[in-house]
């Protein structure tokens, strides 16, 4: 896994030499973990610390792990996009934005290779971006959340099939409080599956 991460770092650093965006790679158990958790992209704290799911996302992860009775070091954590997608407001503030098509097209093959290298027992996606990266553009979290789906993962000449369990993105609960009960129910289902 180390050589994969080194290869990714060297490649990605050549793409944004002017911006010098930090690369945030996956981390955790790389030997058939019970769960590979996949988010959308790093946020500000992730970019600053060089680790996935810290800051606000880390607090969401802590709750996720507590429900599932797992520790951070038990699972593998990554994002579809490995850099922080940002925009600048009229006031000059830098904030997060959803990854664009170019970023998704660039990073998704590396995510697929990452899944094949880690070989998790269960892939858990958070939100539409991560779900679509694995299942294609027609996948919709509202239709697929809380259900186990077997998905083929192919990169170059390697292929594998993995159980996928899509969850709503924890940030979506902030904007739509009615999703909290759905998210909690889905986590309960995931716990029984694990």
C-alpha positions as CSV (number, residue, x, y, z in Angstrom):
1,X,0.0,0.0,0.0
2,X,2.9,2.3,0.7
3,X,4.1,2.2,-2.9
4,X,0.6,2.9,-4.1
5,X,0.4,6.0,-1.9
6,X,3.8,7.1,-3.0
7,X,2.9,6.6,-6.6
8,X,-0.3,8.6,-6.2
9,X,1.4,11.5,-4.4
10,X,4.1,11.9,-7.1
11,X,1.4,11.8,-9.8
12,X,-1.0,14.2,-8.2
13,X,1.6,16.7,-7.2
14,X,2.5,17.2,-10.9
15,X,-1.1,18.1,-11.7
16,X,-1.4,21.2,-9.5
17,X,2.1,22.7,-9.3
18,X,0.8,26.3,-9.2
19,X,-1.9,25.7,-6.6
20,X,0.2,23.3,-4.4
21,X,-2.9,21.6,-3.1
22,X,-2.1,19.0,-0.5
23,X,-2.9,15.4,-1.3
24,X,-4.9,13.6,1.3
25,X,-4.6,9.9,0.9
26,X,-6.5,7.1,2.5
27,X,-5.4,5.6,5.8
28,X,-6.1,2.7,8.2
29,X,-6.2,-1.0,8.0
30,X,-5.1,-2.1,4.5
31,X,-5.5,-5.9,5.1
32,X,-9.1,-6.8,4.3
33,X,-10.7,-4.4,6.8
34,X,-14.3,-5.0,7.8
35,X,-15.2,-1.6,6.3
36,X,-13.7,0.8,3.7
37,X,-15.4,4.1,4.3
38,X,-15.4,6.4,1.2
39,X,-16.3,10.1,1.4
40,X,-16.4,12.8,-1.2
41,X,-13.3,14.9,-0.8
42,X,-11.1,16.4,1.9
43,X,-12.3,19.5,3.7
44,X,-10.2,22.3,5.2
45,X,-9.0,20.4,8.2
46,X,-8.3,17.3,6.2
47,X,-6.2,19.3,3.8
48,X,-4.3,21.0,6.6
49,X,-3.6,17.8,8.6
50,X,-3.1,15.6,5.6
51,X,-5.5,12.9,6.9
52,X,-9.1,11.9,5.9
53,X,-12.0,12.5,8.2
54,X,-10.7,14.9,10.8
55,X,-12.3,18.1,12.1
56,X,-16.1,18.1,11.7
57,X,-15.9,15.0,9.5
58,X,-13.9,13.3,12.2
59,X,-16.7,13.9,14.7
60,X,-19.2,12.3,12.3
61,X,-16.7,9.4,11.9
62,X,-16.5,9.0,15.7
63,X,-20.3,8.6,16.0
64,X,-20.3,6.2,13.0
65,X,-17.6,4.0,14.7
66,X,-19.3,4.1,18.1
67,X,-22.5,2.8,16.6
68,X,-20.7,0.0,14.7
69,X,-18.4,-0.8,17.7
70,X,-15.3,-0.3,15.6
71,X,-12.1,1.7,16.1
72,X,-10.6,4.0,13.5
73,X,-7.6,1.7,13.1
74,X,-9.9,-1.2,12.3
75,X,-11.2,0.3,9.1
76,X,-9.8,1.9,6.0
77,X,-10.9,5.5,5.3
78,X,-10.6,7.4,2.0
79,X,-12.2,9.9,-0.3
80,X,-13.1,9.8,-4.0
81,X,-11.1,13.0,-4.7
82,X,-7.8,13.3,-2.9
83,X,-7.5,17.1,-2.9
84,X,-9.7,19.8,-1.3
85,X,-12.1,21.2,-4.0
86,X,-12.4,24.9,-3.2
87,X,-14.1,28.1,-4.4
88,X,-13.5,31.7,-3.5
89,X,-16.4,33.9,-2.5
90,X,-16.8,37.5,-3.5
91,X,-15.4,38.5,-0.1
92,X,-12.3,36.4,-0.8
93,X,-13.1,33.5,1.5
94,X,-12.0,30.1,0.5
95,X,-14.7,27.4,1.0
96,X,-15.4,23.8,0.0
97,X,-17.3,22.9,-3.1
98,X,-18.4,19.7,-4.6
99,X,-15.8,18.0,-6.8
100,X,-16.2,18.8,-10.5
101,X,-16.3,16.4,-13.4
102,X,-12.6,16.8,-14.2
103,X,-11.6,16.0,-10.6
104,X,-13.9,13.0,-10.5
105,X,-12.6,11.7,-13.8
106,X,-9.1,12.0,-12.7
107,X,-9.4,10.5,-9.2
108,X,-12.0,7.8,-9.6
109,X,-9.6,5.3,-11.2
110,X,-7.3,5.6,-8.2
111,X,-10.1,5.0,-5.9
112,X,-11.0,1.8,-7.7
113,X,-7.4,0.7,-7.6
114,X,-7.4,1.5,-3.9
115,X,-10.4,-0.7,-3.3
116,X,-8.8,-3.6,-5.2
117,X,-5.6,-3.2,-3.1
118,X,-7.3,-3.0,0.3
119,X,-10.0,-5.7,-0.5
120,X,-12.4,-4.6,2.2
121,X,-15.2,-7.0,3.4
122,X,-17.7,-4.1,2.9
123,X,-17.5,-0.8,1.1
124,X,-19.5,2.0,2.7
125,X,-20.1,5.2,0.7
126,X,-21.2,8.5,2.1
127,X,-23.5,10.4,-0.2
128,X,-24.1,10.6,-3.9
129,X,-20.5,11.6,-5.0
130,X,-18.9,8.4,-3.6
131,X,-21.9,6.2,-4.6
132,X,-21.7,7.5,-8.3
133,X,-17.9,7.0,-8.4
134,X,-18.4,3.3,-7.8
135,X,-21.9,2.6,-9.3
136,X,-22.0,5.1,-12.2
137,X,-23.8,8.4,-12.9
138,X,-27.4,6.9,-12.7
139,X,-27.0,5.8,-9.0
140,X,-29.0,7.9,-6.6
141,X,-28.5,7.7,-2.8
142,X,-32.3,8.2,-2.2
143,X,-33.0,4.9,-4.0
144,X,-30.0,2.9,-2.8
145,X,-29.3,3.9,0.8
146,X,-29.5,1.3,3.5
147,X,-29.3,-1.7,1.2
148,X,-26.4,-4.0,0.4
149,X,-25.5,-4.1,-3.3
150,X,-22.8,-6.3,-4.9
151,X,-20.7,-4.2,-7.2
152,X,-18.0,-5.1,-9.6
153,X,-14.8,-3.0,-9.3
154,X,-12.5,-2.9,-12.2
155,X,-9.2,-1.1,-12.8
156,X,-6.9,-1.9,-15.7
157,X,-6.7,-5.7,-15.7
158,X,-7.9,-6.3,-12.1
159,X,-11.4,-7.0,-11.1
160,X,-13.2,-7.8,-7.9
161,X,-16.7,-7.8,-6.5
162,X,-17.6,-6.2,-3.2
163,X,-20.7,-5.7,-1.1
164,X,-21.5,-1.9,-1.1
165,X,-23.6,-0.2,1.6
166,X,-24.6,3.4,0.6
167,X,-25.3,5.9,3.4
168,X,-26.4,9.5,3.2
169,X,-23.6,11.9,3.8
170,X,-23.6,13.0,7.4
171,X,-23.4,16.6,6.3
172,X,-26.8,16.2,4.5
173,X,-28.4,15.7,7.9
174,X,-27.4,19.2,8.9
175,X,-29.4,20.6,6.0
176,X,-32.3,18.1,6.2
177,X,-32.9,17.1,9.8
178,X,-35.6,14.6,8.7
179,X,-32.7,12.4,7.3
180,X,-31.4,11.8,10.8
181,X,-33.9,9.0,11.5
182,X,-33.1,7.4,8.1
183,X,-29.4,7.6,8.7
184,X,-29.7,6.1,12.2
185,X,-31.8,3.2,10.8
186,X,-29.4,2.6,8.0
187,X,-26.5,2.4,10.5
188,X,-28.4,-0.1,12.6
189,X,-28.8,-2.3,9.5
190,X,-25.1,-2.0,8.7
191,X,-24.2,-3.0,12.2
192,X,-26.2,-6.2,11.9
193,X,-24.5,-6.9,8.6
194,X,-21.1,-6.5,10.1
